[in-house]
Amino acid sequence: MTYLDRLARLIRSQLPAEAQPPAGSGPLFRLYAVLLLAKGEHVTDEDVHNALAAWMQTTGGARTRRTGPAAGCWATPPHR
């Protein structure tokens, strides 16, 4: 396990219990780990959305239904 994997696991552990990221989303959480290392507390919703968009474009990642944080949606709001 690499330092990125450890950070990715930590980030994933912060999701609400009802959140269910799709199978195979480990690389997405590694991208989030890179954001954490690069920007720390200055990561924005836009940064997270852009990482999600890049992962989805690269992998054909799961298409998730946007239901909002209250419903346990694990993805971020779209870029505005």
N, C-alpha and C positions, 0 to 999 in steps of 0.2 A: 504494500500500500504506500502510495506517494504522499507527499505533503498536500498536493492538490486533492487527492482522494480523501484525506482526513478532513480538510476544510469543507469539501463537498458533502461529506457525511454530517458534519456539524451544521451546515446550512440546512440540509434536508431535515435534520432533527428539529428544527425550529418551526416546521410547518404545523398547522393545526391538525389535531388527531384525525379529523374527518377528510383532510386533503388526500387525494390519491393521484400522485404523479403517474404518468403512464409507464409501463414497462420499458426498459431501455433508456430511461432518462438520465442515467448516470453521467453521460457526457455533458448534458445541460447543466447539471450541478457543478461540474468541473469548470464550465464557463463562468458560473456564478462565483466560484472560488477565485478565478483569475480577476474578476471585477473587485472582489473583496481585497485581494492583494494590491491591485493597482490603484484603487480609489478609496478603500477603507470606508469610513462613515460618510463619504461624499458620493457614494453610489446613488443614482437617481432611479426612479421608476422607469424612465426612458432607457437608461443603461440596461436594466434588467429585461425590459421588453425587447430591446435590440438583440441581446444575447439569445432570448427565446426565439426571435424571428430567424436569427442566423442558424440556430440549431434545427428549427423546423425546415428551413430551406435546404440544409445539408442532409438531413436524415429523412425528410418527409414526415417529421415528427407528428405525434398524435394531434388531431384536431380536437380541441377541447371546447366544451360549451362554456361560455363566459357567464358565470353566475354570481360573481362578486365575492368579496372576502367573507361576508356573513354566511354564505352557503358553502364555504370551504374550497373555493376555487384556488388552485395553487398557482395559476398564472397571473401575471401582472396586467394592469389595464393597457390598452393599446396606446401607442404614441399619439400625442395630440399636436 
